[in-house]
Amino acid sequence: MNDDADLLTADPDDSLLDAEGDESSSVPFVLGGPVRWDPRAWHRGNVVATVLVAVFAALPVRGLYRAPGSSMEEGFMLVFPRMVLDGKVPNVDFLHLYGPGSLHALAGWYAVVGETLETQRTFGLLQNLAIIFALVTLVRPWGRTVTVAAGVVASLLVMTPIGLAALAWHGAVALALWGLVFAIRARQNGSRRSWAAAGVLGGMAMSFRPDIVIAVSLALLAVGWVHRRAAFRPVLLGGIAGLLPMWIHLAVAGPVATFKGIVIDPVVNLRPGRELPSPPSFGEIDGALQAIAEAVPPWYPLPAPAANHQLFFWFFAVIIVAAAVPFVAWRLRRGLATPRTDLLFVVGIFGLGILPQAMQRPDSTHLAWVAMVSWPLAVAAIAEVVDRRRARGGTSPTPSRRPALIGTAAVLALMLVVTPFYTFRYYALHTRVAIGDLPLPFLVERGDKRFWFGNPEVANSLIALIPDLEARSEPGDRLIVGTADLSRTVYSDVSIYFLFPELEPGTYYVEMDPGLSDAEGSGLAEDIEQADFLVLTNFWSGWLEPNTSTRRQSQEHNQAVADNFCLVRQYEDNLLLFFERCAGGGGISGADITGTYPVVPVPEELS
């Protein structure tokens, strides 16, 4: 480890930087450089690099605003913050498996700008851009070529897996990365304010997703250990302040309900019904949503491995790159520790710390959630290795962009070979929609509430339901949305609650998951008995995954439907079912109504 004086300045002889201008006279912000508010002080090349990344990230945005959303995940980021604004408490009044921070942030956002699909996606876009430009800021010490390349790689991995849905994971990663920006900056300039900012942002990240605690803690330890006497107090106090949403939640919901909702339910009760084989199966796609998406795949012009093969190889590539970045940085630091290698090691530790996300459910979304940190860093790591070897060999005494270009080419080639469908293909799809080269998906609208769907039958069934439910319901009536067979609550279309904000969600299980809502004694049957309307769907009844979600659980929930509700109407054959409370019940549940759906029946040996 170099002494403090060695860490205060960038290497003035760095060829990667000198090749692109006199960078030694302008220390990057992350290494303690000044904030330059005056545009006249901005370097033209830096502005061009930033604009190039911004343009690349922006190209698919218009298409992403109109992309089909995940009916449950994006749906609950629309509905849950509204429930918080209405005084409802997560883990007490409704199931929520993550921290309260993202709900509080979105609730505040909706209170200011309104609750629409577009405002929610704007918040998601801001989260995505925060990740991309945090990574751009972190790799800036390697020069503008690496900066642009890392921004492109980050955009491909950040913008594609969940689109613009304002999910808590993206918010947590964005906050954590900016926390590391300030921690690394504090390591260089000794600023207590920067240490405190790192603590605040790290605490906020954990309030969004408590499961990011290991990655954040390890990275902050790595960056602050040498300066622990100066860093400990401001980072600790900042972290306590950043966790304010969690302290409020603990006080309101209580520690027992909080621990059950954030730890026991997702880690113990839900895991058997959501986990996928690790590594992914080579011969087939394991994830149900992934398999549905690949049933009619988007156009891709280049030869490529099958989608299931890509997931298999990507899984191993994610592990290798996540481990290789901090390892390479550690080896480089042993030879000559510089601010760049220290930075690479710290952020690489964070990228390695989030690896469990990919291990527990290795579908394309979770793999991208890990790769979006370590793969942009890999560009800088490769460039650093090449530049070190070039300097030792003495083959080129003049500055060169060659190391940066090699790093760029290596990572983009890896993505093109291993995971083109889940990066380049989806980026191209949304960009083509954005420029009008492809038709829009299917829109369901009710007033200012709208949601995009990828299936015309699903959209048609919901469009037909809207006037029927409007005619029979009154504001304040209790609505429950679930699967037709409530002994298999594999997924739920929370977006339907969003379309009817005047109706009260009638169950704790607004989000429905296998092993939770369909379990015996879960309370869902009692919620059904108190509801006024049920909207049950066969949208996901063909859900097949190699886990316990294929097993039917308690029949008490279906029995509660049969004993208390009558079928009003079914849409698109039995794709969507509308029930209303009636005296004595109609004697049938959604599971008893046969028809076209599910298209893929659950094998009897798994049921």
N, C-alpha and C positions, 0 to 999 in steps of 0.2 A: 504493500500500500504506500503510495506517495504521501509525503507530508502535506500539510494544508497549503503551503505555498505552491506546490506542484499542481494542486487541483483548482487554483484560482484562475488560470489562464488556459486558453486553447493552444494547441501546438501551432506556432506560427509557420512551421515548415511543412504543414500538412498539404500534400499535393492535391488531394481531392478538393480542398477549399481554394487553394491558390489557382487551380485550373479554371475557376469560375469567377475570378475577380479577387480583389484584395479583401478576403474574408477576415483575415487576422485583425483588421482594424475595426471590425464590427462583430463583437462576440454575440452569438445567438442568445435569445431571451432565456432559454432553458439552462444555459451555462452562466447565467448571471448578467447577461447584457441588458442595456437599458431599454425601457419601453419608449419607442419613438412615435410620439403623437403627431409630429409635424410631417405632413406628406412630403415636404421638400427634402427630408432626411431619409426617405425610403430609397433603398437601392432598386433600380429599375428591374434588375434580374430577379430579385426577391418578389417583387410585385407580379412579374410575369409567371413565376413558379406558382404563386398562390392562385392566380387567376386560372391557370391551366388545371389545377386540381379542382377548383370550384366548378369550372365548366364541365369537366368530366363527371363530377358527382351530380351535376344538375341535369345532364342530358335525359336521364330516364324519369325525372321527378314528375313531370306532367302525366306520364303514363302510370306512375305509382300512385298518384292521387286518385286514379280511376281503376286501380287494380282490385280484383276480388280480395276481400279481407278474410282472415281466419275468424269464422263466425263466433267461436268461443273466446279465443284469446284477445283479439281486437275488440270483440263485443264487450268483454268485461272491463276493458280500459275505457270504454264509453259509459258503461252503466255503473260500475263501482264508485267512481268519483262523484257521480250524481247522488248516489246513496249516502256517501260521506257528507255531502252538502245538505242532505235531508236529515242529518243527525244519526245515521246508522253507523254502527261500529264494526269494522272487520273482525273476524274470529268470534264475534258475539251474535251479530245479526246476519252475517253472510260469510260463507267460506272464502278465505283468501289465503293463499299458500306462500305469499312473499311478504316483504316488509311493508310498513305503512307509508314510507316516504314517497313512493311514486304516486300513490293515491292522493296524498295530501297535495303534492305538486300539481297534479292534474286537476284536482278540485279547485285549487286557486286559479289555475289557468282558465278553466271553464267559467268560473265566477267573473273573470275579467272579459274574456273574448266570446263566451257562449259555448254551448255544448252541441257541436255538430261533428260529423265525420271529418270534415275538412280541418276544423280546428284541432281535433285529436291528431290527425296526420301531420299537421304543421308542427305540433309538439314533438312527434316522432321524428320528423325531418331534422329539427333542431338537435335532438339527441344524436342522430346519425352524424350530422355535421360536426358535432362536438367530439365524437370519437375520431373521425377522420382528421380533423385539424389538431387534435391533441397528438396524434401520431406524427403528423406533419411537423409540428413543433418539436417533438422529441428527436426526430431524425435530422433536423435542420443543421446540426453541426457537421454532417457529412456532405453538405453542399446541395445545390439546387437540383442536380440530376437525381440524387437519391430522394430528395424531398418530393419531387413530382412522382417518381416511381412508387414510393411508399404510399402517397396519396391515391394513386390509381389502384394499387393492390387493395388498400383499405376500402376504397369505394366499392370495388367488386365484391368484397366480402361483407361489408356493412349494409349496403343498400339492397342486396338481393334476398337474404334469407327470410325476413319478415316484412319487407317493404317499408312502409312508413308507420306501421303500428307502434304506438308509444309504449312498448313493453318495458318492464322494470329492468331487465337485464341490460339493455342498451343504455338506459339512464345510469345504471350502476357503473358500467364500464367507462362511460364518458367521465363521470365524476372521479372515479379512481385514477384514470389516466391524467386528468388535469391536476389531481392531487400530487401525482408523481412529478409532473412538470414543476410544480412549486417546491416540492421536496428536493429535487435535484438542483433547482435554482438556489435554494437555501444552503445546500451543501457547498455551493461555490461562493456565495456572497455573505453567508452567515446571518441572513436576515431572519429575525424572530417572527416577523409578519409572514414571511414565506413559509416558515415551519408551521405556524398556526393555520395558514391557509391550507397547507397539505393535510393537517389533521381534520379540519372542518370538512374538506371535500372527501376525505377517506371515510369519515363518519357518515356523511350523507349517502355515500355509495352503499355502505352497510345498511342504512335505513331503507334503501331501495331493495336490495337483495342481501339479506343476512348471510347467505351462503358464499358471498365473496370475501368474507372476513379473513380467511386464511391467506388468500392471494394479497389482499391489501396489507395485512399485518407483516407478512414476510418481506414484501417490497419496501415498506417503511422501515423495517429493521435493517434491511440491506443498505438503504440509502443513509440512514441516520446513525448507525452504530458507532462509527468513528467520531461523530459529533454528538454523542448521546447526552453529554452534560448540557449542551446548549439546546438540543432538539427535544429532549424528553418532555419537559413541561409544556411548551407551546403545542406540541403535537398531541399530547394527552388531553389538554384542555380544549384544543380545537376539535378533537375527535368526540369528546363528550358533547360539545355544542352541536356538532354535525349530526349526532344521533338524537337530537331533540325530538323528531317525529316518533322515534321508538320509545323514548321516555314518556311522551304524552300517551302513546298507545298502551303502554304497560299500565299507566295510571287509570285509563278509561276502561280498557278491556279486562285488565287484571292479568297477573303473571300466569295463571293456570291456563286460561283461554288462549293467551298469546303463545305460550310454549306449545300447546297442542296444535294450534293452527299453523305455526311457522316451522315447527320442528317435527312433532310426532306425525301429523297428517302427511306432509310431503315425503318425509324420510322413511317412515315405518309403514303407514297404512296405504299410501299411494304407490310406493315404489314397485311392488309386485305387478301392478296393472299398467304401468307406464314404461318400465325398463325394457330395453331391447338388447339383443345379443351383442356382446363386445368381445371380439370384433364383429362387425356386421356380416350377415350371411353373404357368401360369394355368389350363390346361385339365385337369389331372389332379394327383393326389397322387403325389409322387415317392418318399417313404419307404415301404418295405414294411410296417413295423409300423403306420404311420399308416393305410395303405390297408386293412390287415386290421381295424383298430379301427373304421374308418368303414364297413365292409361291413354291419355291424348297429349303427348309431349309437344312442346313448342318446337318449331323448326330450328335446326342447327346444321350448317352447311358442311362442316368438316368431319372427317372420320374421327371416331371417338369410341372408347370402351362403353359397354352397356352401363346404364344408370346404376345398377346394383354393383357392378365391378368398380365403378368410380367411388362409390361409398366405401367399399372394402379397402381400396388402396388409399383413399383420402384419410381414413381412420389412422392408418399407420404413419402417413405423412404428417398428420397433425401432431402425433406424439413425438416423432423424430424432430420436427422443426421446433416444437415447444421446448424440448430438452436441449437441442443443439444450440439455440441462441444464448442462453446463460452459460452453457458449458464453454462455448467458443469465447465468450467475453471473459470468463474466468481464466482461461488459458492465456489470452492476450494480456490480461492484467498481470499475470505472473511474469511475463516478459517485460512489459512496460505499461504501467498503469497511467492512463490519461483520463481526462474528464469524459471523453467519448466512450472508452471501454467501461468506465464506472457506470455511465448512463445505460449502456447496452446490458450490463449485468443486472442492474436494478429492474429495468422494465422487463427484461427477459425472465426474471424471477416471478414477476407478476403474471406474465403470460403462461409460465409453467404452473403457477398456483391455481389458475382457472381451468386446468386440464380436466378435473373431475366432471365438468359439464359435458365434455365429449364422451367420457367413459360410461356414464350411467344411461344415456340414451343417444347413441351415435347415429342420429339421422342428420340430414344436411344442415338443418338449422343449428343444432348444437355443435356440430363440427365447425361451422362458420363462426359461431360465437367464441370459439377458442382461437381459430386461425386468424381472426381479424386483428389480434394483437401481435402474435409472434411472427406471422408471415410478412407484414410490412417491415418489421424489425430485421427480418432475415436479409432484406436488401442491404441494409446498413452493415449487418454482420459480415456478409460476403465481401462487400466493398472494403471493409476494414482489413479482412484477412488478405485480400489481393494486394492492397496498398502496402501492408506490412512486408509481404514477401517481395514486392517490387522494390521497396526501399532497401531491404537487406541485400537483394541481388545487385543493386546498383546498375541495373540495365538501362534505366531511363532517368537521367538527372533532371529532366524537365517535367513540369506539372502535366497531369494527364487525367482525362475523364474515364479512362479505361476501367479502373476498379468499379466506379459507379455503374457503368454500362454492363459490366459482367454481372454484378449483383442484380441489376434490373432484369437482364435477360434470363438469369437462372431462375428467379422466382416466377416470372411470368410464364416461362416454359414449363415449370412444375405445375402451375395452375392449368395450363393449356392441355397437358398430358393427363394429369390425375383427376381434375375436377372441372372440366369445361362446362358441363351441363349446369352446374350449380353456381357458376360465376358468370362466364362470358355469355352463355345462352340466355339466362334470365335478364342480364343487363341488356342484351340486344332486344329481347322481347319487349321490355318496358320502354326502351327507347323507340322502338318501332311504333308502339301505341302512342307514345308522346308526340311523334311527328305525323300521326295519322296514317301510317302504313298498314296498320291492322285495325280491325273493328274493336269497339269497346266491349267489355263484358256486359253483364245483365244487371240493370239497376232496379232496385226496389225503393220506392219513395213513399213517404207519408208526411205531408207538410214539409218542414225543414229537416226532417230525419230521412237519411238515405243510407243505403248500403249496397255494395257491389258484390255480385255472386258470379261464379264461373259456370254455373249449370242452368240452362234455360228452364228445365222442369222445376227446379228449386225456386227460381225467381217467379215463375208463373204461379206456383202454389201459394207463395206468400202474397203476391199481388191480389189473388182471389180471396185470401183469408182476410185481408185488411178491412174491406167493407162489412164483412160478416161480424168480425169481432167488434168493430166500431158500433154497429147497430145494436148489439146485445149488451155491451158493457157500459159502465158509468165510471167516472173518475174515482179512484180509490179502491176499485174492485181488485181482488187478488188473483194474479195470473201466475201459473207455473208453466215453464217451457222445459221439455225433456225429451228423452228418447221414447219411441213408441213402446218398446219393451223396457219397462223401468227396472227390470232385474238385471239389465246390462246398460248402465249409464256410462257409455264409453266416451261421450262427448255431449255438448249441449249448445244450442244455437242462441247464445246470449244476445245476439244482435236483434232478436225479436223483441226482447224487453226494451231495447233502445228505440225501436219504432213506435212503442206505446208507452211513452214516459208518464202518462197520467195514470197508468195502472201500477199497482203495487206488486213487486216481486213477492210471490207467496211462499217462498221457501228459503231456508238457510242455504240450500244448494243451488244458487243461481248458476254457478259453475258446477258442472257435474263430472265426476271422475269415478272410474272403476275402483271398487274397494272402499269408497267413502259413501257416496250418496246411495248406492244400491245395496249396501251392507244391511244385515238385519239389525233393527234397533237404531238405525241412523237418524230417525226422526222424519224422514221424507214422507212416510205413510201418514203421519199425523199432520204434516203440512198440507198434504193433498186433501185430507178431510176438511180442512179449513178454507180451502181455495174456492174461487168462484168459476174460474175457467182454466182449462188445460189446453196447451198447444203441444202435441206430441208428434215427433217426426221420425221418419224412416230414412232420413238423409244419411245416417251413419250406421245403419243396422247391418251392413255388410262388413263392418270393421273387423279385420283379422290381423292380429299381431301375435308373435310368439311369447305371450305372457298371460297373466291371469285375466286379462280383460275379456277373453273369449268365454269365460265361465259365467253362467247365470248365477246370480246371488239370490237374495230374498225375494219371494213372490208377494210379500205383504204390500208392496207399493202398487203392483198391478191390481191386487185385490181391493185396495182403497179406491182405485179408479172405478172398478166395476161396481162397487157398493155405493158410490156417491155421485157418479157422473153419467150423463147420457151423451152419445155421439151426436153432434149437430150436423157435421159435414166432413167429408174427406175429399182431398184435392189431389189431382194427378194420380188417380187410382188411390192407393193408400200411402202416398209419399208423405202427406201431411194430414193430421187428424185434429179436428177441433171438437173439444168436449165442453159441456156446460153442466154445472151442478144441477141435479134433479133429485127429487124425493125418492128414496129407495134405490136409486142408481139404475143403470141400464143393463147391468149384468155382464158387460164386456169391458175389456181393457184394450189399450192400443196393441198389446201383444196378441190379442185374439182376432184382429182384423187382418185377413189375408189379402193378398193381391200381388202386384208386380214386385213389390219391395219387401225384403231386401233382394237385390239382384244376385248377390253372392251369399247364400245361406251359411250360417255357422255350422261347421261339422258337428255331428252329434257326439263324437268322441271327445270334443272339447267343451261341450256345453254341460 
